[in-house]
Amino acid sequence: MRKFLCMAILLGLSVSAMSGIHENKKVSIISSQINEDCTIFQLDGVGQADSVRADDPWFAISTTSKAHDTAVSVLLLAKAAEKPLRVSTTGSLVCGHTGIYYVRFSE
């Protein structure tokens, strides 16, 4: 089970698409945008998720992504257990916010 929880959640993007990395950050809020078909979240101490959208602290995962449910499960577990995460961004927008390449527990 631990190996499963520590795995990187890849969202079907190439490694070269990675843009920014946020290390050892805890989840501060998770929300679903019903009209946008996305789950969005913020990390403690992050005022800008990625330079793709200035001054926007929100990260987004499309509900159509194959990894959506697993990524959201990791976010919820990290929030409940107050565990830090490593989040990598794609440098592109998803539902108007920074898309993520992966989310995993920090080591």
N, CA, C and O atoms as CSV, one atom per row, in Angstrom:
chain,resi,resn,atom,element,x,y,z
A,1,MET,N,N,0.822,-1.191,0.000
A,1,MET,CA,C,0.000,0.000,0.000
A,1,MET,C,C,0.868,1.257,0.000
A,1,MET,O,O,0.565,2.226,-0.696
A,2,ARG,N,N,1.957,1.237,0.791
A,2,ARG,CA,C,2.816,2.409,0.870
A,2,ARG,C,C,3.426,2.746,-0.488
A,2,ARG,O,O,3.517,3.914,-0.867
A,3,LYS,N,N,3.849,1.690,-1.230
A,3,LYS,CA,C,4.422,1.934,-2.556
A,3,LYS,C,C,3.406,2.607,-3.462
A,3,LYS,O,O,3.740,3.506,-4.234
A,4,PHE,N,N,2.169,2.163,-3.358
A,4,PHE,CA,C,1.108,2.765,-4.162
A,4,PHE,C,C,0.949,4.240,-3.828
A,4,PHE,O,O,0.811,5.074,-4.723
A,5,LEU,N,N,0.970,4.557,-2.552
A,5,LEU,CA,C,0.768,5.927,-2.128
A,5,LEU,C,C,1.936,6.832,-2.466
A,5,LEU,O,O,1.761,8.043,-2.596
A,6,CYS,N,N,3.124,6.266,-2.611
A,6,CYS,CA,C,4.314,7.067,-2.902
A,6,CYS,C,C,4.565,7.226,-4.397
A,6,CYS,O,O,5.463,7.967,-4.796
A,7,MET,N,N,3.798,6.550,-5.214
A,7,MET,CA,C,4.056,6.605,-6.653
A,7,MET,C,C,3.722,7.966,-7.236
A,7,MET,O,O,2.854,8.678,-6.732
A,8,ALA,N,N,4.406,8.308,-8.280
A,8,ALA,CA,C,4.107,9.555,-8.994
A,8,ALA,C,C,2.839,9.351,-9.804
A,8,ALA,O,O,2.621,8.281,-10.373
A,9,ILE,N,N,2.015,10.366,-9.853
A,9,ILE,CA,C,0.786,10.308,-10.617
A,9,ILE,C,C,1.037,11.030,-11.939
A,9,ILE,O,O,1.057,12.260,-11.993
A,10,LEU,N,N,1.223,10.268,-12.980
A,10,LEU,CA,C,1.496,10.862,-14.279
A,10,LEU,C,C,0.181,11.131,-14.984
A,10,LEU,O,O,-0.727,10.300,-14.952
A,11,LEU,N,N,0.076,12.263,-15.608
A,11,LEU,CA,C,-1.161,12.663,-16.245
A,11,LEU,C,C,-1.096,12.579,-17.763
A,11,LEU,O,O,-1.783,13.329,-18.457
A,12,GLY,N,N,-0.282,11.679,-18.277
A,12,GLY,CA,C,-0.250,11.450,-19.706
A,12,GLY,C,C,0.494,12.504,-20.507
A,12,GLY,O,O,0.228,12.680,-21.696
A,13,LEU,N,N,1.418,13.204,-19.876
A,13,LEU,CA,C,2.191,14.231,-20.562
A,13,LEU,C,C,3.646,13.815,-20.625
A,13,LEU,O,O,4.106,13.044,-19.783
A,14,SER,N,N,4.371,14.308,-21.600
A,14,SER,CA,C,5.780,13.953,-21.727
A,14,SER,C,C,6.614,14.638,-20.661
A,14,SER,O,O,6.226,15.686,-20.144
A,15,VAL,N,N,7.754,14.056,-20.329
A,15,VAL,CA,C,8.641,14.618,-19.320
A,15,VAL,C,C,9.093,16.021,-19.723
A,15,VAL,O,O,9.272,16.884,-18.864
A,16,SER,N,N,9.273,16.249,-21.000
A,16,SER,CA,C,9.731,17.560,-21.449
A,16,SER,C,C,8.679,18.638,-21.219
A,16,SER,O,O,8.990,19.826,-21.305
A,17,ALA,N,N,7.448,18.248,-20.929
A,17,ALA,CA,C,6.382,19.222,-20.712
A,17,ALA,C,C,6.408,19.810,-19.307
A,17,ALA,O,O,5.722,20.795,-19.037
A,18,MET,N,N,7.192,19.217,-18.410
A,18,MET,CA,C,7.229,19.726,-17.046
A,18,MET,C,C,7.729,21.168,-17.017
A,18,MET,O,O,8.626,21.547,-17.770
A,19,SER,N,N,7.133,21.957,-16.135
A,19,SER,CA,C,7.509,23.363,-16.068
A,19,SER,C,C,8.099,23.724,-14.712
A,19,SER,O,O,9.266,24.108,-14.636
A,20,GLY,N,N,7.323,23.611,-13.643
A,20,GLY,CA,C,7.789,23.991,-12.319
A,20,GLY,C,C,7.587,22.873,-11.314
A,20,GLY,O,O,6.751,21.991,-11.510
A,21,ILE,N,N,8.357,22.915,-10.235
A,21,ILE,CA,C,8.232,21.905,-9.185
A,21,ILE,C,C,8.087,22.614,-7.846
A,21,ILE,O,O,8.826,23.549,-7.536
A,22,HIS,N,N,7.131,22.158,-7.070
A,22,HIS,CA,C,6.921,22.645,-5.705
A,22,HIS,C,C,7.178,21.472,-4.773
A,22,HIS,O,O,6.475,20.463,-4.825
A,23,GLU,N,N,8.179,21.608,-3.925
A,23,GLU,CA,C,8.648,20.513,-3.066
A,23,GLU,C,C,8.273,20.764,-1.612
A,23,GLU,O,O,8.319,21.899,-1.138
A,24,ASN,N,N,7.899,19.686,-0.901
A,24,ASN,CA,C,7.590,19.739,0.535
A,24,ASN,C,C,6.509,20.763,0.872
A,24,ASN,O,O,6.657,21.543,1.813
A,25,LYS,N,N,5.432,20.756,0.109
A,25,LYS,CA,C,4.308,21.676,0.334
A,25,LYS,C,C,3.081,20.888,0.761
A,25,LYS,O,O,2.800,19.814,0.229
A,26,LYS,N,N,2.359,21.432,1.723
A,26,LYS,CA,C,1.128,20.800,2.180
A,26,LYS,C,C,-0.078,21.400,1.465
A,26,LYS,O,O,-0.078,22.574,1.095
A,27,VAL,N,N,-1.099,20.577,1.280
A,27,VAL,CA,C,-2.337,21.013,0.641
A,27,VAL,C,C,-3.082,21.934,1.600
A,27,VAL,O,O,-3.300,21.583,2.760
A,28,SER,N,N,-3.471,23.110,1.118
A,28,SER,CA,C,-4.230,24.026,1.966
A,28,SER,C,C,-5.722,23.956,1.681
A,28,SER,O,O,-6.531,24.100,2.598
A,29,ILE,N,N,-6.100,23.736,0.422
A,29,ILE,CA,C,-7.526,23.663,0.076
A,29,ILE,C,C,-7.684,22.840,-1.200
A,29,ILE,O,O,-6.838,22.880,-2.092
A,30,ILE,N,N,-8.784,22.097,-1.265
A,30,ILE,CA,C,-9.161,21.322,-2.447
A,30,ILE,C,C,-10.602,21.687,-2.774
A,30,ILE,O,O,-11.442,21.780,-1.879
A,31,SER,N,N,-10.889,21.894,-4.053
A,31,SER,CA,C,-12.238,22.283,-4.449
A,31,SER,C,C,-12.564,21.684,-5.817
A,31,SER,O,O,-11.674,21.452,-6.635
A,32,SER,N,N,-13.838,21.441,-6.047
A,32,SER,CA,C,-14.292,20.994,-7.363
A,32,SER,C,C,-15.032,22.125,-8.031
A,32,SER,O,O,-15.893,22.767,-7.428
A,33,GLN,N,N,-14.692,22.364,-9.280
A,33,GLN,CA,C,-15.393,23.366,-10.065
A,33,GLN,C,C,-16.432,22.639,-10.904
A,33,GLN,O,O,-16.109,22.083,-11.953
A,34,ILE,N,N,-17.651,22.642,-10.455
A,34,ILE,CA,C,-18.699,21.853,-11.096
A,34,ILE,C,C,-18.891,22.243,-12.556
A,34,ILE,O,O,-19.064,21.371,-13.408
A,35,ASN,N,N,-18.864,23.518,-12.853
A,35,ASN,CA,C,-19.085,23.960,-14.230
A,35,ASN,C,C,-17.853,23.845,-15.106
A,35,ASN,O,O,-17.961,23.973,-16.325
A,36,GLU,N,N,-16.697,23.611,-14.531
A,36,GLU,CA,C,-15.450,23.571,-15.291
A,36,GLU,C,C,-14.894,22.156,-15.465
A,36,GLU,O,O,-13.907,21.973,-16.177
A,37,ASP,N,N,-15.501,21.164,-14.837
A,37,ASP,CA,C,-15.041,19.785,-14.940
A,37,ASP,C,C,-13.597,19.604,-14.495
A,37,ASP,O,O,-12.826,18.877,-15.123
A,38,CYS,N,N,-13.239,20.280,-13.395
A,38,CYS,CA,C,-11.893,20.185,-12.843
A,38,CYS,C,C,-11.940,20.096,-11.324
A,38,CYS,O,O,-12.900,20.528,-10.685
A,39,THR,N,N,-10.885,19.529,-10.769
A,39,THR,CA,C,-10.624,19.629,-9.342
A,39,THR,C,C,-9.445,20.578,-9.216
A,39,THR,O,O,-8.430,20.411,-9.892
A,40,ILE,N,N,-9.580,21.579,-8.347
A,40,ILE,CA,C,-8.503,22.544,-8.157
A,40,ILE,C,C,-8.022,22.479,-6.719
A,40,ILE,O,O,-8.764,22.083,-5.819
A,41,PHE,N,N,-6.766,22.876,-6.511
A,41,PHE,CA,C,-6.214,22.856,-5.162
A,41,PHE,C,C,-5.120,23.898,-5.028
A,41,PHE,O,O,-4.574,24.378,-6.022
A,42,GLN,N,N,-4.808,24.241,-3.787
A,42,GLN,CA,C,-3.714,25.153,-3.477
A,42,GLN,C,C,-2.765,24.478,-2.493
A,42,GLN,O,O,-3.149,23.584,-1.739
A,43,LEU,N,N,-1.522,24.929,-2.523
A,43,LEU,CA,C,-0.506,24.450,-1.593
A,43,LEU,C,C,-0.116,25.588,-0.659
A,43,LEU,O,O,-0.057,26.746,-1.074
A,44,ASP,N,N,0.149,25.256,0.605
A,44,ASP,CA,C,0.587,26.256,1.580
A,44,ASP,C,C,1.836,26.979,1.089
A,44,ASP,O,O,2.795,26.352,0.638
A,45,GLY,N,N,1.810,28.296,1.181
A,45,GLY,CA,C,2.981,29.094,0.854
A,45,GLY,C,C,3.254,29.291,-0.629
A,45,GLY,O,O,4.292,29.848,-0.989
A,46,VAL,N,N,2.355,28.852,-1.495
A,46,VAL,CA,C,2.543,29.028,-2.937
A,46,VAL,C,C,1.571,30.092,-3.429
A,46,VAL,O,O,0.360,29.874,-3.468
A,47,GLY,N,N,2.114,31.244,-3.804
A,47,GLY,CA,C,1.290,32.348,-4.287
A,47,GLY,C,C,1.083,32.329,-5.784
A,47,GLY,O,O,0.157,32.958,-6.295
A,48,GLN,N,N,1.944,31.606,-6.496
A,48,GLN,CA,C,1.828,31.466,-7.943
A,48,GLN,C,C,2.195,30.036,-8.299
A,48,GLN,O,O,3.342,29.622,-8.131
A,49,ALA,N,N,1.223,29.286,-8.789
A,49,ALA,CA,C,1.445,27.879,-9.102
A,49,ALA,C,C,2.477,27.696,-10.208
A,49,ALA,O,O,3.296,26.778,-10.163
A,50,ASP,N,N,2.428,28.585,-11.207
A,50,ASP,CA,C,3.344,28.501,-12.343
A,50,ASP,C,C,3.299,29.839,-13.059
A,50,ASP,O,O,2.315,30.572,-12.955
A,51,SER,N,N,4.353,30.156,-13.779
A,51,SER,CA,C,4.407,31.437,-14.486
A,51,SER,C,C,3.445,31.505,-15.667
A,51,SER,O,O,3.263,32.569,-16.258
A,52,VAL,N,N,2.830,30.379,-16.013
A,52,VAL,CA,C,1.870,30.369,-17.107
A,52,VAL,C,C,0.672,31.279,-16.811
A,52,VAL,O,O,0.016,31.768,-17.731
A,53,ARG,N,N,0.391,31.503,-15.519
A,53,ARG,CA,C,-0.667,32.431,-15.118
A,53,ARG,C,C,-0.205,33.155,-13.863
A,53,ARG,O,O,-0.175,32.580,-12.775
A,54,ALA,N,N,0.150,34.403,-14.024
A,54,ALA,CA,C,0.712,35.194,-12.927
A,54,ALA,C,C,-0.267,35.351,-11.769
A,54,ALA,O,O,-1.470,35.524,-11.966
A,55,ASP,N,N,0.276,35.287,-10.562
A,55,ASP,CA,C,-0.475,35.521,-9.321
A,55,ASP,C,C,-1.677,34.599,-9.133
A,55,ASP,O,O,-2.639,34.972,-8.461
A,56,ASP,N,N,-1.636,33.414,-9.711
A,56,ASP,CA,C,-2.719,32.440,-9.535
A,56,ASP,C,C,-2.185,31.267,-8.724
A,56,ASP,O,O,-1.331,30.524,-9.206
A,57,PRO,N,N,-2.677,31.090,-7.493
A,57,PRO,CA,C,-2.160,30.017,-6.642
A,57,PRO,C,C,-2.809,28.651,-6.887
A,57,PRO,O,O,-2.458,27.676,-6.221
A,58,TRP,N,N,-3.745,28.570,-7.827
A,58,TRP,CA,C,-4.501,27.336,-8.039
A,58,TRP,C,C,-3.829,26.396,-9.032
A,58,TRP,O,O,-3.320,26.818,-10.071
A,59,PHE,N,N,-3.841,25.098,-8.680
A,59,PHE,CA,C,-3.443,24.013,-9.566
A,59,PHE,C,C,-4.736,23.318,-10.005
A,59,PHE,O,O,-5.721,23.345,-9.268
A,60,ALA,N,N,-4.751,22.698,-11.188
A,60,ALA,CA,C,-5.972,22.059,-11.670
A,60,ALA,C,C,-5.695,20.677,-12.260
A,60,ALA,O,O,-4.647,20.423,-12.854
A,61,ILE,N,N,-6.686,19.791,-12.070
A,61,ILE,CA,C,-6.665,18.454,-12.658
A,61,ILE,C,C,-8.010,18.271,-13.352
A,61,ILE,O,O,-9.057,18.376,-12.714
A,62,SER,N,N,-7.988,18.004,-14.633
A,62,SER,CA,C,-9.225,17.792,-15.383
A,62,SER,C,C,-9.876,16.482,-14.951
A,62,SER,O,O,-9.193,15.480,-14.741
A,63,THR,N,N,-11.192,16.497,-14.819
A,63,THR,CA,C,-11.910,15.274,-14.449
A,63,THR,C,C,-11.878,14.249,-15.575
A,63,THR,O,O,-12.200,13.082,-15.352
A,64,THR,N,N,-11.497,14.662,-16.779
A,64,THR,CA,C,-11.395,13.721,-17.893
A,64,THR,C,C,-10.035,13.023,-17.944
A,64,THR,O,O,-9.847,12.092,-18.727
A,65,SER,N,N,-9.088,13.466,-17.117
A,65,SER,CA,C,-7.780,12.819,-17.065
A,65,SER,C,C,-7.912,11.412,-16.497
A,65,SER,O,O,-8.647,11.194,-15.534
A,66,LYS,N,N,-7.213,10.470,-17.083
A,66,LYS,CA,C,-7.247,9.088,-16.593
A,66,LYS,C,C,-6.731,8.984,-15.164
A,66,LYS,O,O,-7.112,8.066,-14.437
A,67,ALA,N,N,-5.873,9.905,-14.753
A,67,ALA,CA,C,-5.269,9.855,-13.423
A,67,ALA,C,C,-6.000,10.745,-12.409
A,67,ALA,O,O,-5.547,10.876,-11.272
A,68,HIS,N,N,-7.111,11.351,-12.800
A,68,HIS,CA,C,-7.809,12.286,-11.917
A,68,HIS,C,C,-8.124,11.689,-10.550
A,68,HIS,O,O,-7.745,12.252,-9.523
A,69,ASP,N,N,-8.810,10.562,-10.534
A,69,ASP,CA,C,-9.259,9.988,-9.261
A,69,ASP,C,C,-8.092,9.612,-8.357
A,69,ASP,O,O,-8.157,9.815,-7.144
A,70,THR,N,N,-7.032,9.070,-8.934
A,70,THR,CA,C,-5.862,8.695,-8.140
A,70,THR,C,C,-5.173,9.937,-7.595
A,70,THR,O,O,-4.794,9.974,-6.425
A,71,ALA,N,N,-5.010,10.959,-8.440
A,71,ALA,CA,C,-4.364,12.194,-7.994
A,71,ALA,C,C,-5.161,12.864,-6.889
A,71,ALA,O,O,-4.583,13.344,-5.914
A,72,VAL,N,N,-6.470,12.903,-7.026
A,72,VAL,CA,C,-7.308,13.509,-5.996
A,72,VAL,C,C,-7.244,12.693,-4.700
A,72,VAL,O,O,-7.273,13.261,-3.608
A,73,SER,N,N,-7.158,11.383,-4.818
A,73,SER,CA,C,-7.012,10.542,-3.628
A,73,SER,C,C,-5.727,10.871,-2.879
A,73,SER,O,O,-5.722,10.941,-1.650
A,74,VAL,N,N,-4.636,11.073,-3.618
A,74,VAL,CA,C,-3.360,11.454,-3.003
A,74,VAL,C,C,-3.499,12.814,-2.313
A,74,VAL,O,O,-3.025,12.992,-1.191
A,75,LEU,N,N,-4.142,13.763,-2.977
A,75,LEU,CA,C,-4.346,15.088,-2.379
A,75,LEU,C,C,-5.158,15.006,-1.089
A,75,LEU,O,O,-4.804,15.628,-0.087
A,76,LEU,N,N,-6.242,14.242,-1.117
A,76,LEU,CA,C,-7.093,14.118,0.072
A,76,LEU,C,C,-6.358,13.435,1.222
A,76,LEU,O,O,-6.475,13.855,2.373
A,77,LEU,N,N,-5.606,12.389,0.913
A,77,LEU,CA,C,-4.849,11.693,1.950
A,77,LEU,C,C,-3.776,12.610,2.530
A,77,LEU,O,O,-3.581,12.651,3.745
A,78,ALA,N,N,-3.085,13.340,1.669
A,78,ALA,CA,C,-2.052,14.269,2.139
A,78,ALA,C,C,-2.655,15.365,3.004
A,78,ALA,O,O,-2.062,15.750,4.012
A,79,LYS,N,N,-3.815,15.868,2.629
A,79,LYS,CA,C,-4.488,16.913,3.416
A,79,LYS,C,C,-4.887,16.365,4.786
A,79,LYS,O,O,-4.637,16.999,5.811
A,80,ALA,N,N,-5.504,15.189,4.798
A,80,ALA,CA,C,-5.976,14.602,6.054
A,80,ALA,C,C,-4.820,14.247,6.990
A,80,ALA,O,O,-4.929,14.414,8.205
A,81,ALA,N,N,-3.722,13.763,6.431
A,81,ALA,CA,C,-2.574,13.333,7.235
A,81,ALA,C,C,-1.541,14.446,7.434
A,81,ALA,O,O,-0.530,14.250,8.109
A,82,GLU,N,N,-1.801,15.597,6.849
A,82,GLU,CA,C,-0.872,16.730,6.918
A,82,GLU,C,C,0.532,16.344,6.439
A,82,GLU,O,O,1.536,16.695,7.058
A,83,LYS,N,N,0.573,15.618,5.330
A,83,LYS,CA,C,1.840,15.174,4.734
A,83,LYS,C,C,2.215,16.097,3.576
A,83,LYS,O,O,1.346,16.518,2.813
A,84,PRO,N,N,3.503,16.411,3.442
A,84,PRO,CA,C,3.930,17.270,2.335
A,84,PRO,C,C,3.979,16.515,1.005
A,84,PRO,O,O,4.176,15.301,0.954
A,85,LEU,N,N,3.795,17.278,-0.053
A,85,LEU,CA,C,3.788,16.729,-1.404
A,85,LEU,C,C,4.846,17.373,-2.276
A,85,LEU,O,O,5.394,18.428,-1.955
A,86,ARG,N,N,5.112,16.716,-3.377
A,86,ARG,CA,C,5.910,17.284,-4.475
A,86,ARG,C,C,4.961,17.359,-5.668
A,86,ARG,O,O,4.386,16.353,-6.081
A,87,VAL,N,N,4.806,18.558,-6.213
A,87,VAL,CA,C,3.899,18.772,-7.342
A,87,VAL,C,C,4.688,19.389,-8.488
A,87,VAL,O,O,5.396,20.380,-8.307
A,88,SER,N,N,4.558,18.795,-9.661
A,88,SER,CA,C,5.197,19.322,-10.862
A,88,SER,C,C,4.118,19.837,-11.806
A,88,SER,O,O,3.088,19.190,-11.997
A,89,THR,N,N,4.360,21.001,-12.392
A,89,THR,CA,C,3.374,21.614,-13.280
A,89,THR,C,C,3.763,21.417,-14.742
A,89,THR,O,O,4.911,21.113,-15.066
A,90,THR,N,N,2.776,21.597,-15.610
A,90,THR,CA,C,2.982,21.376,-17.043
A,90,THR,C,C,3.372,22.636,-17.798
A,90,THR,O,O,3.913,22.550,-18.901
A,91,GLY,N,N,3.107,23.799,-17.228
A,91,GLY,CA,C,3.357,25.036,-17.954
A,91,GLY,C,C,2.219,25.405,-18.882
A,91,GLY,O,O,2.353,26.302,-19.715
A,92,SER,N,N,1.083,24.703,-18.738
A,92,SER,CA,C,-0.097,25.016,-19.541
A,92,SER,C,C,-1.310,25.119,-18.625
A,92,SER,O,O,-1.278,24.680,-17.475
A,93,LEU,N,N,-2.367,25.701,-19.149
A,93,LEU,CA,C,-3.579,25.903,-18.351
A,93,LEU,C,C,-4.562,24.748,-18.520
A,93,LEU,O,O,-4.721,24.190,-19.605
A,94,VAL,N,N,-5.214,24.410,-17.410
A,94,VAL,CA,C,-6.297,23.434,-17.374
A,94,VAL,C,C,-7.432,24.122,-16.632
A,94,VAL,O,O,-7.271,24.509,-15.475
A,95,CYS,N,N,-8.559,24.274,-17.274
A,95,CYS,CA,C,-9.703,24.969,-16.661
A,95,CYS,C,C,-9.317,26.367,-16.171
A,95,CYS,O,O,-9.860,26.850,-15.177
A,96,GLY,N,N,-8.395,27.006,-16.856
A,96,GLY,CA,C,-7.987,28.359,-16.506
A,96,GLY,C,C,-6.952,28.465,-15.401
A,96,GLY,O,O,-6.595,29.569,-14.991
A,97,HIS,N,N,-6.462,27.322,-14.910
A,97,HIS,CA,C,-5.452,27.301,-13.851
A,97,HIS,C,C,-4.274,26.433,-14.292
A,97,HIS,O,O,-4.327,25.797,-15.345
A,98,THR,N,N,-3.225,26.410,-13.495
A,98,THR,CA,C,-2.020,25.650,-13.824
A,98,THR,C,C,-2.287,24.150,-13.792
A,98,THR,O,O,-2.755,23.611,-12.789
A,99,GLY,N,N,-1.985,23.487,-14.898
A,99,GLY,CA,C,-2.117,22.042,-14.959
A,99,GLY,C,C,-0.947,21.367,-14.261
A,99,GLY,O,O,0.143,21.933,-14.177
A,100,ILE,N,N,-1.174,20.157,-13.760
A,100,ILE,CA,C,-0.090,19.433,-13.093
A,100,ILE,C,C,0.359,18.247,-13.936
A,100,ILE,O,O,-0.427,17.616,-14.643
A,101,TYR,N,N,1.642,17.975,-13.833
A,101,TYR,CA,C,2.236,16.811,-14.489
A,101,TYR,C,C,2.162,15.603,-13.551
A,101,TYR,O,O,1.780,14.508,-13.964
A,102,TYR,N,N,2.530,15.815,-12.293
A,102,TYR,CA,C,2.379,14.752,-11.306
A,102,TYR,C,C,2.248,15.350,-9.906
A,102,TYR,O,O,2.595,16.505,-9.661
A,103,VAL,N,N,1.738,14.523,-9.005
A,103,VAL,CA,C,1.686,14.834,-7.577
A,103,VAL,C,C,2.111,13.567,-6.843
A,103,VAL,O,O,1.640,12.472,-7.151
A,104,ARG,N,N,3.005,13.725,-5.870
A,104,ARG,CA,C,3.454,12.565,-5.096
A,104,ARG,C,C,3.840,13.036,-3.696
A,104,ARG,O,O,4.021,14.230,-3.456
A,105,PHE,N,N,3.960,12.094,-2.794
A,105,PHE,CA,C,4.404,12.418,-1.452
A,105,PHE,C,C,5.886,12.771,-1.488
A,105,PHE,O,O,6.670,12.129,-2.187
A,106,SER,N,N,6.258,13.790,-0.734
A,106,SER,CA,C,7.671,14.145,-0.603
A,106,SER,C,C,8.356,13.053,0.203
A,106,SER,O,O,7.748,12.431,1.074
A,107,GLU,N,N,9.629,12.829,-0.097
A,107,GLU,CA,C,10.352,11.764,0.607
A,107,GLU,C,C,11.064,12.285,1.803
A,107,GLU,O,O,11.722,11.522,2.511
